[in-house]
Amino acid sequence: MTTGTTTRKQSSDSRRGIILLFIGLMLSMLLASLSQTVLSSAMPTIVGELNGVEHMLWVMTAYILASTIVMPIYGKLGDLIGRKSLLIAAISLFMAGSVIGALAGDMNWLIAARVVQGLGGGGLMILSQAIIADVVPARERGKYMGAMGAVFAVSSVAGPLLGGWITEGPGWRWAFWINLPLGVLALAAAVFLLHLHRPRTGRPKIDGWGMALLAASTTSLVLVASWGGKDFAWDSPVIIGLIIATVVTAIAFVLVERRTAEPIIPMSLFRDRNFNLTTIAGLLTSVAMFGAIGYLPTYLQMTVGADATEAGLLMIPMMGALLIASVGSGVLVSKYGRYKWMPIVGTVLVAVALALLSTLTPQTSVWLFCAYIAVFGIGLGLGMQILVLIVQNSFPNSQVGTATAANNFFRQIGATLGSAVVGSVFTSRLVALLGERLPDAEAATGGVNSLTPDSLAALPAPIYDVVVLSFNDALMPLYLFMVPLAVVAVILLFFVKEVPLATTIERDIMPEAVAEGNLQITSRDD
């Protein structure tokens, strides 16, 4: 066999190995992303059966909190001890949480299951992104990152629809059982296809104090966002105490990270301009993204009269546009190597879409709504995954997991704040508007807090019209208030330095290390 033929065969084997590995990583990310959406449709049934409506918020919050806390930890440990064992542990934890959830007999067990799922889910998201950086050069990575972004688009629509179908069919517990076959496939891919170089370090120094302070600060912040204005008034001792705890533990965390040998979020990351700009832009975009998306299905049910399934289907234009833009932007980056314009244009489109959505009324046609959210989807698809790529391209491979995790951590914080703050402000505005427009809103509606699409449809026409208009007027202006966040993100992204994307990785693929259908990454001699 000639040398050229041998090289081509090795290249083909390497490409096949990357594709097989990538499919496994996509399954891992699908597990994590579906778990955030599949329960939304099943939640009324779950809390009714387990008699725990007062704990409903914690079913979602527990997962978000646990996954957010462990993101930087997985990122740093991956850089220190290697990512394969951590990915296997993350998948195993997620599957264990799924089993606990499927067998849960009360809300306490269900919330505990969501915590365990979150401890694994945070690793699935971070490690999947970091592993692609281990095996694919930045110049070629765009198309893979774009496809990963598409996973979130698919799960955002498929999750609620799948959750509704499961709840009405085999029962809500299968929303947990269904994770097991997917988890087995992801686990098999990690065990048999992932063969990464282990970092040449001695006994790793674990930043225990940093982990504890990060957990305390993140927990306090998430509780402020989740409880403020809902369970407790913003000026209540509980919320004020949590705000103080957030600030104090955050300051202590920074002081510890500046002195420890292996910080989980090194302060040196913030000396890189591109990291700072893209992280802040990503956080602001996440606030707007999750603040907007989180309440659109509810808006469709309460103003347009769509049922839960129809509301999910009406979100398809946004998710389809996001999917196409995410994959398309990745292909363009890999082909041409230019990327700065994408998040800028994408964030501009996000700002435009938010402004357009703020003009919605109950009389707005469905096709116009679909057009607005399609613009929103294109904007998100052009930008979000490219920001991760910019961060990864700014650091050596030995730090890529830490940098990716830190970027995602702040983005998750933005998502949590966006969902919580918009929800709190929207609720307070709705109550105030109904109080102004209906002399006795509680008696007329049967209780503002217990309004559902069915109970709303049963109201007399005059009261129905007032409630629908109040719902619209309470929510839609908030979208306009989020436009400045996107504008600030656009301004920041203009200052990103477009560093040429690397065409090699720190650990190159050696011909003798490539096996049939398998991928082996080794260190370069230099």
C-alpha positions, -999 to 999 in steps of 0.1 A, spaced: 0 0 0 14 34 -9 20 61 16 -7 83 1 -32 55 3 -22 48 39 -26 85 48 -60 87 32 -72 55 51 -59 69 84 -76 102 77 -109 84 69 -106 62 101 -99 93 121 -129 111 107 -152 81 113 -139 79 149 -147 116 155 -182 113 140 -190 82 161 -176 100 192 -195 131 183 -228 111 181 -221 99 216 -215 134 229 -247 146 212 -266 119 231 -250 132 263 -261 168 256 -295 156 246 -299 140 280 -290 172 297 -311 195 276 -342 173 275 -342 170 313 -348 208 315 -379 207 293 -395 173 293 -411 178 327 -428 211 320 -458 195 304 -460 168 330 -456 191 361 -494 196 368 -499 158 368 -468 151 389 -476 176 416 -512 165 417 -503 128 421 -475 135 447 -496 161 465 -469 188 464 -480 218 445 -462 241 470 -429 224 461 -434 226 423 -408 254 418 -381 232 434 -385 204 408 -370 228 383 -349 249 406 -331 219 421 -318 208 387 -308 243 376 -290 249 409 -271 216 410 -260 218 374 -249 254 376 -228 248 407 -209 218 393 -202 233 358 -169 250 369 -159 220 390 -162 196 360 -144 220 338 -114 223 362 -112 187 371 -114 177 334 -83 198 328 -65 183 358 -73 146 356 -88 141 322 -124 141 309 -132 105 301 -137 93 337 -156 125 346 -180 120 316 -187 84 326 -193 96 362 -216 124 349 -237 100 328 -239 75 356 -251 102 381 -277 114 356 -290 79 351 -291 73 389 -311 105 393 -335 93 366 -341 60 384 -347 78 417 -371 101 399 -390 73 383 -395 56 416 -402 87 437 -431 83 461 -433 119 472 -420 154 463 -390 152 486 -377 122 467 -385 138 434 -366 169 443 -336 148 455 -337 130 422 -335 163 403 -305 173 424 -287 141 415 -297 146 378 -283 181 380 -250 169 394 -246 148 363 -263 171 338 -239 200 345 -210 177 336 -227 164 304 -230 199 290 -195 211 299 -176 180 292 -192 174 258 -181 209 246 -146 205 261 -141 171 246 -148 184 211 -120 209 217 -97 180 226 -102 162 193 -111 189 167 -91 220 158 -109 254 163 -111 260 126 -131 227 121 -149 229 154 -176 254 143 -197 228 125 -196 205 155 -205 233 179 -233 244 156 -248 209 157 -246 209 195 -265 242 195 -291 225 174 -296 198 201 -310 225 224 -333 238 197 -347 203 191 -351 195 228 -368 229 235 -397 218 212 -394 180 216 -392 181 254 -426 196 262 -443 176 234 -427 144 245 -435 151 281 -471 157 272 -474 125 252 -457 105 279 -480 119 306 -511 112 286 -498 77 276 -476 55 297 -474 80 326 -451 107 338 -426 83 354 -415 73 319 -402 108 315 -374 95 338 -372 59 325 -367 71 289 -333 85 300 -319 50 307 -316 37 271 -302 71 259 -278 70 289 -266 35 281 -258 46 245 -240 77 257 -221 56 283 -210 30 256 -197 58 234 -177 73 263 -162 39 273 -154 25 239 -149 56 216 -133 81 239 -96 76 244 -81 109 255 -46 118 267 -45 121 305 -29 153 317 6 147 330 2 160 365 10 146 399 -16 144 426 -42 171 416 -47 199 441 -84 202 447 -98 237 454 -121 226 482 -127 261 496 -134 275 462 -160 248 455 -177 254 488 -178 292 484 -189 289 448 -218 266 458 -228 290 486 -227 320 464 -246 304 435 -272 289 458 -279 322 475 -282 340 441 -305 314 426 -327 315 457 -329 353 455 -339 350 418 -364 321 426 -380 335 458 -378 372 453 -412 388 446 -429 354 448 -425 335 480 -409 365 498 -411 403 493 -379 418 478 -374 438 510 -380 409 534 -353 398 558 -349 364 539 -342 380 505 -320 408 520 -301 381 540 -296 360 508 -284 391 489 -258 398 516 -248 361 516 -243 362 478 -221 392 479 -200 381 509 -194 346 496 -187 359 461 -160 383 475 -146 355 496 -145 332 465 -125 357 445 -100 361 474 -96 324 477 -92 319 439 -64 345 438 -44 325 463 -51 288 456 -28 267 434 -55 252 411 -86 276 412 -118 262 397 -123 297 381 -88 312 377 -88 350 379 -63 349 350 -92 341 327 -104 376 332 -72 390 318 -83 379 284 -103 405 266 -123 381 244 -132 360 274 -146 390 293 -165 404 263 -181 371 252 -189 360 287 -207 393 296 -224 393 262 -235 356 267 -248 364 301 -269 394 289 -282 374 259 -292 345 282 -311 369 304 -331 381 274 -334 346 258 -347 327 288 -368 357 301 -385 357 267 -388 321 257 -399 309 292 -432 327 290 -441 325 253 -459 291 256 -479 304 286 -487 336 266 -500 315 237 -523 295 260 -537 324 279 -542 349 251 -545 329 218 -564 300 234 -539 274 223 -537 241 243 -503 229 256 -496 208 225 -505 236 201 -484 261 221 -454 238 217 -460 234 180 -463 272 176 -427 275 189 -414 253 161 -406 283 138 -382 297 164 -365 264 170 -364 255 133 -348 289 126 -324 284 155 -314 249 143 -307 261 107 -288 292 118 -267 273 144 -257 245 119 -253 270 91 -231 293 111 -209 264 122 -204 253 86 -195 289 75 -169 292 103 -153 259 94 -152 269 57 -141 305 58 -126 309 93 -144 342 99 -167 345 129 -168 379 145 -198 391 124 -220 362 134 -227 369 171 -229 407 163 -256 401 136 -272 375 157 -275 397 188 -289 426 166 -316 402 154 -323 392 190 -328 429 199 -351 434 168 -371 403 177 -376 414 213 -388 448 200 -412 431 176 -425 407 203 -433 436 226 -459 448 200 -479 416 202 -516 419 211 -543 393 215 -554 403 179 -520 397 163 -522 370 137 -505 337 143 -483 339 112 -469 372 123 -461 358 158 -443 329 140 -423 353 119 -412 373 149 -400 342 168 -382 329 137 -362 361 137 -355 355 174 -343 319 165 -320 330 137 -304 356 161 -298 330 188 -285 304 163 -260 328 148 -244 338 181 -246 315 211 -224 286 201 -199 309 183 -193 327 216 -182 294 231 -159 288 202 -143 323 207 -136 315 243 -121 281 235 -99 297 208 -85 321 234 -69 295 256 -45 266 253 -60 231 254 -49 226 290 -73 253 300 -101 249 276 -123 229 300 -120 255 327 -126 284 303 -156 267 287 -171 259 321 -166 294 334 -183 309 303 -213 284 306 -215 291 343 -221 328 338 -245 321 309 -265 298 332 -266 325 359 -280 348 332 -306 322 322 -317 318 358 -319 355 365 -338 361 333 -365 335 340 -369 344 376 -369 382 373 -392 383 343 -416 359 360 -416 379 392 -422 413 375 -448 398 352 -467 383 381 -467 415 401 -478 436 370 -506 411 362 -520 414 397 -518 452 397 -535 455 363 -563 431 372 -568 450 404 -571 483 384 -594 469 357 -616 445 378 -630 459 410 -629 425 426 -604 405 406 -602 375 430 -639 369 430 -644 376 393 -617 352 382 -619 326 409 -584 335 422 -557 352 401 -531 326 413 -552 297 401 -560 310 366 -555 282 340 -563 282 303 -595 261 310 -607 283 338 -600 314 318 -620 301 288 -650 295 312 -652 331 323 -679 355 310 -669 373 278 -664 408 294 -642 394 322 -624 371 298 -614 401 276 -601 421 306 -580 392 318 -565 385 284 -557 421 278 -542 424 312 -521 393 306 -508 408 274 -501 442 289 -483 427 319 -459 406 298 -453 421 264 -437 455 276 -411 434 295 -397 423 261 -390 459 252 -373 464 285 -349 436 276 -338 452 243 -311 474 260 -295 442 273 -291 430 237 -279 464 226 -252 464 253 -242 429 242 -239 441 205 -216 470 216 -194 446 236 -191 422 207 -178 449 184 -146 450 206 -139 412 203 -106 406 185 -110 382 157 -80 359 164 -74 334 136 -89 300 145 -63 273 152 -59 246 126 -42 222 149 -47 212 185 -23 209 213 -25 171 211 -23 160 175 -37 127 162 -8 104 155 -13 78 127 -4 48 148 -29 58 174 -59 57 151 -78 24 152 -108 12 132 -138 32 143 -118 45 173 -99 77 181 -68 80 202 -54 114 212 -17 115 222 7 144 231 29 160 206 66 155 210 72 192 211 
